[in-house]
Amino acid sequence: MPQTVYERLAPPSPVVTAALAGSAHDVFWLQDAVADRYPTLGGNHRADLVVVGGGYAGLWTAVLAKRRNPGQRVVLVESETVGWAASGRNGGFCEASLTHGRENGLSRWPQELPELERLGAQNLDAFERDLIELNIDAQFERPGFLAVAVEEHQVAWLRESPDGDFLDAAAVRAHLNSPIFLAGSWDRAHTALVHPGKLAFGLARAAADLGVEIFEHSRVTALESGRTGAVTVHTAAGSLVAERVALATNVFRPLLKRARLMTVPVYDYVLMTEPLSAAQLGSLGWRGRQGFGDLANQFHYSRLTADNRILYGGYDAIYHLGRQVRAAYEDRPSSYARLAAHFLTTFPQLEGIRFSHRWAGAIDTSTQFCAFHGLARSGRVAYTAGFTGLGVSATRFAAEVMLERLEGLDTPRTRLEMVRRKPLPFPPEPIATVGIGLTKWSLDRADHHQGRRNLLLKALDKAGLGFDS
């Protein structure tokens, strides 16, 4: 089989081992931010709105609900601690796209793509304004995104893309000096960067300041619809009776049976370097601070932090039998070694650098490759999930959708086909494991054969079941 650039130019194994030696299996973002802690729910209570889930989607829902109607009682319950899952573990890419890129949107909702792009750009602008108004220092910056070709066949893809300014090899290396970059495309307007931990903890703090009651370590065990139309949210040590409920549990087992085949948890792995010295940073020429990613099916993403560390993640996307989400899946030495090797292939001038942190998180993947939205229990329960690794900004949009649908409003958001239509479900086990395994094999094969997709991938594309790493 032909080799990819990461195999052709792989660094020596001892160099990779040395780079990972001493790295902490901890989430850098959560260590680098100060979190407030909240009590556990006990006893029986009433609320106007209950939000289930303390990640971005739930936090935005609670914040926006209180800003819409300050007098209502809003309660948020979280099974662990605020921001501990995907919201505290992601790369911090805050993108305007609601459809996981133009091509995905064009293949699924071609007629309304212009409106989706308009609403996505509007949402990112509102996201930035909200951080200022809520006094949340999430290290928000808007340097754009650099898509890079690392194989010859990917250069043509960039030339044909309407997104961003095309850069030849010399031009892209002037922005970011890597010997494997053959071309690039810089989208200057549609990607921001944030500190994920500071964003999650800042949203929680803003919600509490607005009067939202937050409870941690309060796992919801069931939803019960009463005769009066109210919904009872049961936790291990208490309950909440509410007129409306917003479910933002994302990768975790849905509380509604209808949503249980709509997502699968896929594990993504990340490395963080120690802070770069002035000489190391100078060797990269990374003055624009753009985030970047390559164009492979099994792609990598990377960015600088405020203190000039490099985050590097992606490539491996690991699914486990039975849709399981377990802490034991997070420490996967082979994935970290592969990432470290690919990093050093990308930046050989940084040989000798150390990775300070390594971690993983589960992504709620849907077959439409972006979030879906729904209503249940006679319109009293709204839900959203399936962000597929692109939820930092899109969760704010989803919060608006859930609130507007719970209020029965007719808005440009609620009229969208993307909002009204559900994705095709994943099959049950063991078919899901077999199908996902074959799909990953096919994607890897395409990356080794100039991007050519086999019959399985073409069939999945045609059926609307496209899958990427």
C-alpha positions, 0 to 999 in steps of 0.5 A, spaced: 500 500 500 502 506 498 505 510 504 502 517 507 507 523 508 506 521 516 509 514 514 514 516 509 517 521 513 516 518 520 521 520 526 525 515 529 521 511 535 526 513 540 525 521 538 517 520 539 518 516 546 522 522 549 517 527 547 512 523 550 516 521 557 513 525 563 507 527 559 501 528 564 495 524 563 490 530 564 486 535 561 490 541 560 484 546 559 481 544 566 488 545 569 489 551 567 482 554 569 479 556 575 472 553 576 467 554 581 463 548 585 456 547 585 452 543 590 448 537 589 441 537 588 437 534 594 429 534 595 423 536 591 423 542 587 419 546 582 422 550 576 420 554 569 425 551 565 430 545 567 436 544 563 440 537 563 447 537 562 453 542 564 457 543 557 456 548 552 449 546 550 446 546 557 450 552 559 448 557 553 441 554 554 441 557 561 444 563 560 440 565 554 433 563 557 435 567 563 437 573 559 430 572 555 426 572 561 430 574 568 424 572 572 423 565 570 426 560 575 432 556 571 435 550 574 441 546 571 443 539 573 450 536 571 451 529 572 459 530 574 462 537 574 461 543 569 465 542 563 468 536 565 466 532 558 467 534 551 466 542 553 473 542 557 477 537 552 476 540 545 481 543 541 478 550 542 476 551 535 470 556 535 467 555 527 461 559 524 459 553 520 453 549 523 454 544 518 461 541 519 463 545 513 460 547 506 461 541 502 457 537 508 452 542 508 451 543 500 450 535 500 445 535 505 441 542 505 443 545 498 437 550 498 438 553 505 445 553 505 446 560 504 441 561 510 445 556 514 451 560 512 448 567 514 445 564 521 452 561 522 456 567 521 451 571 525 451 566 531 459 567 531 458 574 532 453 574 537 458 569 541 463 574 541 459 579 543 456 575 549 463 574 551 464 581 552 457 583 555 458 577 560 465 579 562 467 572 560 475 571 559 475 565 554 482 568 551 477 569 545 481 571 538 479 570 531 485 569 527 482 564 522 483 557 519 489 555 515 487 548 511 493 545 508 495 540 503 500 534 505 499 530 499 499 532 492 492 530 490 490 535 496 492 541 492 487 540 487 482 540 492 484 547 495 485 550 488 477 548 487 475 550 494 471 557 495 473 557 502 479 562 503 485 564 499 489 559 496 496 559 498 502 555 494 507 552 497 512 558 498 506 562 501 503 557 506 510 556 509 511 563 510 505 563 514 507 556 518 513 553 516 512 545 515 516 542 510 510 537 508 505 543 507 504 543 499 499 548 499 494 552 503 487 556 504 486 561 509 479 562 511 480 569 515 473 570 517 470 564 520 474 561 525 475 563 532 479 560 538 478 560 545 480 556 551 475 551 552 476 550 560 475 558 561 469 558 556 465 553 560 467 555 567 465 562 565 459 561 562 457 557 569 459 563 573 455 568 568 449 563 569 449 563 576 450 571 576 444 571 572 440 567 577 441 560 574 441 555 580 446 550 578 447 543 581 453 538 580 453 531 581 446 530 580 445 525 575 438 525 571 435 518 572 428 519 568 423 523 565 416 523 567 410 526 564 405 528 569 397 529 567 398 536 568 403 537 562 409 538 567 415 534 566 418 531 572 426 530 572 428 525 577 435 525 580 438 520 584 437 524 590 431 529 588 427 531 583 424 537 579 417 539 576 418 543 570 414 546 565 419 545 560 426 541 559 432 542 555 436 536 554 443 537 552 447 530 554 450 530 547 455 524 547 451 520 553 446 515 553 439 519 551 434 520 556 429 519 550 428 512 547 427 516 540 434 518 540 438 512 542 440 510 536 442 517 533 449 518 535 455 514 537 461 516 541 467 516 538 474 517 542 479 523 539 486 524 542 490 530 543 497 532 545 499 539 548 506 541 548 510 545 553 511 552 552 515 554 546 521 558 547 522 564 542 527 560 538 522 554 537 516 559 535 521 563 531 522 557 527 515 556 525 514 563 523 507 562 526 505 570 526 498 569 524 496 564 530 491 561 525 489 554 527 490 549 522 488 542 519 490 538 514 485 535 508 485 527 510 479 523 511 483 522 518 485 529 519 489 532 524 488 539 527 492 544 531 493 551 534 497 555 539 495 557 546 495 564 549 502 561 552 505 559 546 504 551 547 501 547 541 495 543 541 495 537 536 490 532 535 485 528 531 487 522 526 485 516 530 477 516 532 476 510 536 469 507 537 468 501 542 462 496 542 456 498 545 456 505 545 460 505 551 463 511 554 468 510 559 474 513 563 479 507 561 478 508 554 482 515 554 489 513 556 491 509 549 498 509 548 498 507 541 494 513 539 498 518 543 505 515 540 502 516 533 500 523 534 507 525 537 510 521 531 505 525 526 507 532 530 514 531 529 513 529 521 509 536 521 515 540 525 521 536 525 525 543 527 521 542 534 525 535 535 527 535 542 520 538 545 516 535 550 509 534 551 506 536 557 499 533 557 495 528 553 488 526 554 482 524 550 474 525 550 468 522 546 465 526 541 457 525 539 457 523 532 451 523 528 450 520 521 449 527 518 455 530 521 453 535 525 447 537 530 440 535 530 434 538 534 428 535 536 421 536 541 418 531 545 413 530 550 408 534 547 413 540 546 415 540 553 422 537 552 427 539 547 433 536 545 440 537 541 446 532 540 450 530 534 455 536 534 460 531 531 466 535 534 464 542 531 460 544 537 463 550 540 460 555 537 454 551 534 452 549 541 450 557 542 445 556 536 442 550 538 441 553 545 437 558 541 433 553 537 431 549 543 428 555 547 425 558 541 421 551 540 420 550 547 416 557 546 413 555 540 416 561 536 416 561 528 423 564 527 428 563 521 432 558 526 426 553 527 423 554 520 430 550 517 429 543 514 436 542 518 432 543 524 426 539 523 429 533 519 432 528 523 439 524 521 438 517 519 440 513 525 446 508 526 444 501 526 444 497 533 450 492 535 453 488 533 452 491 526 454 498 528 461 496 530 462 492 524 459 498 519 464 503 523 470 498 523 469 497 515 468 505 514 474 507 518 478 501 514 475 504 507 477 512 510 484 509 511 485 506 504 482 512 501 488 516 504 493 511 502 490 512 495 490 519 493 483 520 496 479 515 492 473 513 495 471 505 494 464 503 493 462 503 501 464 510 502 460 512 495 454 508 497 454 511 504 455 518 501 449 517 497 445 514 503 447 520 507 451 516 512 458 520 510 463 518 516 469 522 517 474 521 523 
